[in-house]
């Protein structure tokens, strides 16, 4: 009977050792998985920041272009008014009269 108890004890120790080994391996795998997921999330955050920065610079460029075109248009209108002040005043009076009639005289 003594041999049987020794065999069970040895089998029990082997099972405990395997369990401990499997548990340690599982812990290492989870740690590696956590690191990998952290790296992936960090890369995703950086990609989003980079994309947002590109969109921001494109928007800033578009605003600058629109501002420049608006300033150029104002300069052209100002020059045209300077060349024909009486005609410009007549047009402004006519447009003001039509707008006033449309909105205030019903």
C-alpha positions in Angstrom: 0.0 0.0 0.0 2.8 2.3 0.6 3.8 2.2 -3.1 0.3 3.2 -4.1 0.4 6.2 -1.8 3.8 7.2 -3.1 2.5 6.9 -6.7 -0.5 9.1 -5.8 1.7 11.6 -4.1 4.0 11.7 -7.0 1.1 12.1 -9.5 -0.4 14.8 -7.3 2.9 16.7 -7.2 3.2 16.4 -11.0 -0.3 17.8 -11.4 0.5 20.6 -9.0 3.7 21.4 -10.9 2.0 21.3 -14.3 -0.8 23.5 -12.9 1.7 26.0 -11.6 3.6 25.9 -14.8 0.5 26.4 -16.9 -0.6 29.2 -14.6 2.7 31.0 -15.0 2.6 30.5 -18.7 -0.9 31.9 -18.8 0.1 34.9 -16.7 3.0 35.6 -19.1 0.7 35.3 -22.1 -1.7 37.8 -20.6 1.1 40.2 -19.7 2.3 40.0 -23.3 -1.2 40.5 -24.6 -1.7 43.6 -22.4 1.6 45.0 -23.7 0.6 44.3 -27.3 -2.8 45.8 -26.9 -1.2 48.9 -25.3 1.1 49.3 -28.2 -1.8 48.9 -30.7 -3.9 51.5 -28.9 -0.9 53.9 -28.7 -0.4 53.5 -32.5 -4.1 54.1 -33.1 -4.1 57.2 -31.0 -1.0 58.5 -32.8 -2.7 57.8 -36.2 -5.8 59.7 -35.2 -3.7 62.6 -33.9 -1.8 62.7 -37.1 -4.9 62.6 -39.2 -6.5 65.4 -37.1 -3.3 67.4 -37.6 -3.5 67.0 -41.4 -7.1 68.0 -41.5 -6.4 71.0 -39.3 -3.6 72.2 -41.6 -5.8 71.6 -44.7 -8.6 73.6 -43.1 -6.2 76.4 -42.1 -5.0 76.5 -45.7 -8.5 76.7 -47.1 -9.5 79.5 -44.7 -6.4 81.4 -45.7 -7.2 81.0 -49.4 -10.8 82.1 -48.9 -9.6 85.2 -46.9 -7.1 86.1 -49.7 -9.8 85.8 -52.4 -12.2 87.9 -50.3 -9.6 90.6 -49.8 -8.8 90.6 -53.6 -12.5 90.9 -54.4 -12.9 93.8 -52.0 -9.9 95.5 -53.5 -11.4 95.1 -57.0 -14.7 96.5 -55.9 -13.0 99.4 -54.2 -11.1 100.2 -57.4 -14.2 100.0 -59.5 -16.1 102.3 -57.1 -13.1 104.7 -57.3 -13.3 104.7 -61.1 -17.0 105.3 -61.3 -18.2 106.9 -58.0 -21.5 108.3 -59.4 -22.5 105.1 -61.0 -21.6 103.2 -57.8 -23.7 105.6 -55.7 -26.7 105.2 -58.1 -26.4 101.4 -58.0 -26.2 101.4 -54.2 -29.3 103.7 -54.0 -31.3 101.5 -56.4 -30.4 98.3 -54.5 -31.3 99.9 -51.1 -34.6 101.2 -52.5 -35.5 97.7 -53.8 -34.6 96.0 -50.6 -36.5 98.6 -48.5 -39.6 98.2 -50.7 -39.4 94.5 -50.6 -39.1 94.2 -46.8 -40.8 97.3 -45.4 -43.5 98.4 -47.8 -46.1 95.6 -48.1 
